[in-house]
Amino acid sequence: MTRSVGVIGAGAIGLGTAWHLAQQGHDVSVSDPRLNQSVDRERSANELSGTSASLGVLMGHVFRRSSGRGWRLRLRSMELWPQWIETLQAHQPDLELHPGLLQIAKDERTAERMESIAAQRVDLGLQMVANTDLVAVWPTAKHGGLHSRHDGRVDPILLQLALRQALAKQSVELNAAQVIRLERDHKHWRLHRANGDSSIHDVVVLCTALSSDVLLEPLGHARPMTPVLGQALLLQLTTGPTSWRNWPAVLVDQGFNLIPTAPGRLLLGATVEAGDRASDEPLALMRNLNKRAPDWLRLATVIEQWNGLRARPVNRPAPLLEQLEPGLIVATGHYRNGVLLTPGTAEWVATAIEQS
Ligand SMILES: Cc1cc2nc3c(=O)[nH]c(=O)nc-3n(C[C@H](O)[C@H](O)[C@H](O)COP(=O)(O)OP(=O)(O)OC[C@H]3O[C@@H](n4cnc5c(N)ncnc54)[C@H](O)[C@@H]3O)c2cc1C
């Protein structure tokens, strides 16, 4: 049945959910004051949305658990990504799924855990790699690494551009305004915007990350979020590798992602800092990979630097996927994996609407 759906928030989660629902034939609108801004990183570093700040790493199959909602959501998202990318390329031909993710084992215990995961997930494309096979890429590896063939990366800026263009083609209404209040109106929801407008919908979907509680708490559904800041760098190499030929799309060492983007260029991120203020110390630790960075990485020049906030639900597991009342759905609090989990989240919302 076709429903009128008001999506609030136009990061990866809101845009992806709106696109999926519109494809299913729902009458969708999206509200977000950021819709009248570009999605690039040109603005002041602390004004980026979570999605624009993110690195777009898809760490699906290397997840440490093999059961539960988090694992199922990752598996499903990884299944859906190739089809999403293929369809969205019609709007943004440069959007690609860059495959290949290599996690370096930091010690013998980690290597054993990785070996056990690799043995269980051969069919998903996981494989343990020995130090000898890492010499051309990461010669400092002492305990090998776990390679995932299908995990990897999408560019979050191109992804948002593609989704915005796809929504415009689907005639989805895009309102560049903040939603300030939600009100139940018999069997519907009225959505009040800061510009004085309001609209009425069968279903509202909150994809509002850190700001979710502002709308939910007055309705008696407190869902507080805590900010966790992340810093990232775009580096220009002055020495070291001249080609990334042997590299995967993403190399992860001690939790830091190294992402080649062009010859001699590399993204490095992201720190995990409690609160919403960027500090120098975690940035310095990341910059030299806890004193284990190769010389060429330490000598690279910083050409871009930014930070952004992740929304972590307080006392609840990330993400929050709930129908709180008939027609009131939250798809938020994705913390460190919102880009990865976008397709699975969109599908979850569509199913929740079907079943309501
Ligand atoms: C530095 C950094 C690196 C990251 N790297 C990765 C990564 O590699 N892989 C990965 O999967 N994830 C990564 N993440 C996490 C990822 O960015 C988030 O989980 C994801 O972006 C969440 O998407 P979102 O759409 O929920 O939130 P956002 O992108 O923050 O979007 C929320 C939107 O809601 C809007 N909004 C809020 N309140 C209202 C309101 N009242 N009315 C209207 N609009 C409203 C905001 O304006 C905003 O545009 C990273 C995060 C950071 C900070």
The ligand as an SDF file (V2000), in Angstrom:
LIG
                    3D

 53 58  0  0  0  0  0  0  0  0999 V2000
   35.2780   11.1370   10.8920 C   0  0  0  0  0  0  0  0  0  0  0  0
   34.2220   10.1020   10.6820 C   0  0  0  0  0  0  0  0  0  0  0  0
   34.5220    8.9510    9.9280 C   0  0  0  0  0  0  0  0  0  0  0  0
   33.5400    7.9930    9.7030 C   0  0  0  0  0  0  0  0  0  0  0  0
   33.8490    6.9180    8.9170 N   0  0  0  0  0  0  0  0  0  0  0  0
   32.8780    6.0170    8.6360 C   0  0  0  0  0  0  0  0  0  0  0  0
   33.1510    4.9380    7.7590 C   0  0  0  0  0  0  0  0  0  0  0  0
   34.2620    4.8090    7.2550 O   0  0  0  0  0  0  0  0  0  0  0  0
   32.1400    4.0570    7.4690 N   0  0  0  0  0  0  0  0  0  0  0  0
   30.8910    4.1890    7.9970 C   0  0  0  0  0  0  0  0  0  0  0  0
   30.0210    3.3590    7.7040 O   0  0  0  0  0  0  0  0  0  0  0  0
   30.6090    5.1940    8.8560 N   0  0  0  0  0  0  0  0  0  0  0  0
   31.5690    6.1120    9.1830 C   0  0  0  0  0  0  0  0  0  0  0  0
   31.2980    7.1380   10.0410 N   0  0  0  0  0  0  0  0  0  0  0  0
   29.9930    7.1690   10.6810 C   0  0  0  0  0  0  0  0  0  0  0  0
   28.9720    7.6980    9.7120 C   0  0  0  0  0  0  0  0  0  0  0  0
   29.3980    8.9340    9.2110 O   0  0  0  0  0  0  0  0  0  0  0  0
   27.6180    7.8800   10.4040 C   0  0  0  0  0  0  0  0  0  0  0  0
   27.2300    6.7070   11.0680 O   0  0  0  0  0  0  0  0  0  0  0  0
   26.5650    8.2250    9.3400 C   0  0  0  0  0  0  0  0  0  0  0  0
   26.9920    9.3100    8.5760 O   0  0  0  0  0  0  0  0  0  0  0  0
   25.2450    8.5250    9.9590 C   0  0  0  0  0  0  0  0  0  0  0  0
   24.3970    8.9720    8.9270 O   0  0  0  0  0  0  0  0  0  0  0  0
   23.1070    9.7790    9.2880 P   0  0  0  0  0  0  0  0  0  0  0  0
   22.3900   10.0140    8.0170 O   0  0  0  0  0  0  0  0  0  0  0  0
   22.3950    9.0630   10.3970 O   0  0  0  0  0  0  0  0  0  0  0  0
   23.6540   11.1050    9.9680 O   0  0  0  0  0  0  0  0  0  0  0  0
   24.1750   12.5200    9.3250 P   0  0  0  0  0  0  0  0  0  0  0  0
   24.9890   12.2940    8.1250 O   0  0  0  0  0  0  0  0  0  0  0  0
   24.7820   13.2390   10.4670 O   0  0  0  0  0  0  0  0  0  0  0  0
   22.8340   13.1830    8.8920 O   0  0  0  0  0  0  0  0  0  0  0  0
   21.8520   13.6190    9.7930 C   0  0  0  0  0  0  0  0  0  0  0  0
   21.1060   14.7580    9.1290 C   0  0  0  0  0  0  0  0  0  0  0  0
   19.9530   15.0460    9.9050 O   0  0  0  0  0  0  0  0  0  0  0  0
   19.7260   16.4410    9.7940 C   0  0  0  0  0  0  0  0  0  0  0  0
   18.8600   16.8450   10.8940 N   0  0  0  0  0  0  0  0  0  0  0  0
   19.0970   16.7260   12.2250 C   0  0  0  0  0  0  0  0  0  0  0  0
   18.0540   17.2290   12.9130 N   0  0  0  0  0  0  0  0  0  0  0  0
   17.1370   17.6470   12.0000 C   0  0  0  0  0  0  0  0  0  0  0  0
   15.8490   18.2500   12.1160 C   0  0  0  0  0  0  0  0  0  0  0  0
   15.2860   18.5120   13.2960 N   0  0  0  0  0  0  0  0  0  0  0  0
   15.1980   18.5540   10.9830 N   0  0  0  0  0  0  0  0  0  0  0  0
   15.7380   18.2780    9.7590 C   0  0  0  0  0  0  0  0  0  0  0  0
   16.9570   17.7170    9.6090 N   0  0  0  0  0  0  0  0  0  0  0  0
   17.6370   17.4120   10.7220 C   0  0  0  0  0  0  0  0  0  0  0  0
   21.1220   17.0460    9.8580 C   0  0  0  0  0  0  0  0  0  0  0  0
   21.1390   18.3590    9.3010 O   0  0  0  0  0  0  0  0  0  0  0  0
   21.9270   16.0370    9.0460 C   0  0  0  0  0  0  0  0  0  0  0  0
   22.0740   16.4380    7.7010 O   0  0  0  0  0  0  0  0  0  0  0  0
   32.2480    8.1400   10.2790 C   0  0  0  0  0  0  0  0  0  0  0  0
   31.9450    9.2720   11.0300 C   0  0  0  0  0  0  0  0  0  0  0  0
   32.9160   10.2500   11.2270 C   0  0  0  0  0  0  0  0  0  0  0  0
   32.5610   11.4600   12.0370 C   0  0  0  0  0  0  0  0  0  0  0  0
  1  2  1  0
  2  3  1  0
  2 52  2  0
  3  4  2  0
  4  5  1  0
  4 50  1  0
  5  6  2  0
  6  7  1  0
  6 13  1  0
  7  8  2  0
  7  9  1  0
  9 10  1  0
 10 11  2  0
 10 12  1  0
 12 13  2  0
 13 14  1  0
 14 15  1  0
 14 50  1  0
 15 16  1  0
 16 17  1  0
 16 18  1  0
 18 19  1  0
 18 20  1  0
 20 21  1  0
 20 22  1  0
 22 23  1  0
 23 24  1  0
 24 25  2  0
 24 26  1  0
 24 27  1  0
 27 28  1  0
 28 29  2  0
 28 30  1  0
 28 31  1  0
 31 32  1  0
 32 33  1  0
 33 34  1  0
 33 48  1  0
 34 35  1  0
 35 36  1  0
 35 46  1  0
 36 37  1  0
 36 45  1  0
 37 38  2  0
 38 39  1  0
 39 40  1  0
 39 45  2  0
 40 41  1  0
 40 42  2  0
 42 43  1  0
 43 44  2  0
 44 45  1  0
 46 47  1  0
 46 48  1  0
 48 49  1  0
 50 51  2  0
 51 52  1  0
 52 53  1  0
M  END
$$$$
